[in-house]
Amino acid sequence: MKWFDAGSEAHGFIAFGQVATGFLAVGQMATGVIAIGQLARGVIAIGQLGVGFIGWGQAGAGVFHAAGMVGIGGRRGIGGVVQLVPTIGRPRVPPEAGSLPMVNAGAPSWLQLDLARDDMGVGLYENQQRTPIKLDRRALAGAMKITEEGPVRVWAYTRRAGPTLVCERIVHVPPRPYQKKGFLPIAVIQLIALFALGTAYWPAAGNDIVDFFAKSVASSPAPAKTAPATPQRAPTPFAPPKR
């Protein structure tokens, strides 16, 4: 295999050409471990259409990761990419909660309460009883939004302002994806599509890469054989003539 090649059909470790194939391939149609071109196929493929384990481009298809204006991939990158690996989401750590007596005593604290809509708008509940805590107007819009589907558990940062208890901030820990309705059938469809993408990758790119390296190894010149060294006789020790 050539270390460097350039031309309309370039084959080398580094290849530049209209149709380039190599470890690093750059061209209109590039195939390689790292491929860059209008149509790029490989392990890492970057181009207008990138097809690889990692596919980036205007249209990207990556078995492991994809990014692009449109695309499909195991994991979503930047852009409108359909993710095929089901995600369970990241766990969120809520703030450490205090108690209502602490707030009444003058110590601002996070309170773990239920937020729900009622005849008076939206309020904070403890043990199904509405508390006298008033929502700050800055937290009201968010409170209305997260209670669209019913009561939710929240952490409310509350302080005492004179005789009134005021909730200034609300932290809501939404359900993780696997806790939502319809997660299982969607996850099954995603995994089937991921398997189909991995299967389609080999005829689209994988076979050509394996074939390139197999031919490169077969065409490499064999190392020259060196002739075995001729054994040398040990010198005969000198003996003085007898008188």
TAGI-V499116 format. One line per field, one symbol per residue. psi: psi as a letter, one per 20 degrees, with the letter a starting at -180 (. if undefined). burial: # if it has 16 or more other ideal C-beta (glycine too) atoms within 10 Angstrom, else .. A space follows every 10 residues. Layout:
# TAGI-V499116
psi = ???
burial = ???
This chain:
# TAGI-V499116
psi = pqhpqqahnp orgppprgop pagopprgop prgoppagop pbgoppahop oahoopahop opggqqqrgq aprgqpcpam popiopqirp qporqpqbqh hgghijoqrp porppqqahj dprpqpljpp rjpqpqhhig ghghgijhja qqproooqrp ncipppohqp ppoqqqgiiq qjgghghggg hghgghghgh hghhgghhgg hghghgghip qqppppqqpp pqqpqpqppq qq.
burial = #...#....# #######.## #######.## #######.## #######.## #######.## ########.. #######.#. #.##.#.... .......#.# ..#.....## ######.... .###...... #.#.##..#. .##..##... .#.######. ....###..# .#........ ..#...#..# ...#..#... #...##..#. .#...#.... .......... .......... ...
